[in-house]
């Protein structure tokens, strides 16, 4: 299950001025390829909030350009996960 939200004004030079906050919950491995091909190339920064810290391919997520991986130890709920992602993006 994956939920995506956007934050205005978080661009990296040459890319969109929006950031994407992606909340992951038991993500499928094929989603990482989607992240790399679509989201990472379109947005200035992609904040990946793993709502439960269950991603099996964390090394691949860590290696993506312009991403910030935020593993959570437990499922905190969708709203809290988005808020954490927004705060992490703003502190970057």
HELIX and SHEET records of a PDB file:
HELIX    1   1 UNK A   30  UNK A   34  1                                   5    
HELIX    2   2 UNK A   35  UNK A   39  3                                   5    
HELIX    3   3 UNK A   40  UNK A   42  1                                   3    
HELIX    4   4 UNK A   58  UNK A   63  1                                   6    
HELIX    5   5 UNK A   78  UNK A   91  1                                  14    
SHEET    1   A 4 UNK A   2  UNK A   8  0                                        
SHEET    2   A 4 UNK A  18  UNK A  24 -1                                        
SHEET    3   A 4 UNK A  45  UNK A  51  1                                        
SHEET    4   A 4 UNK A  67  UNK A  72  1                                        
END                                                                             
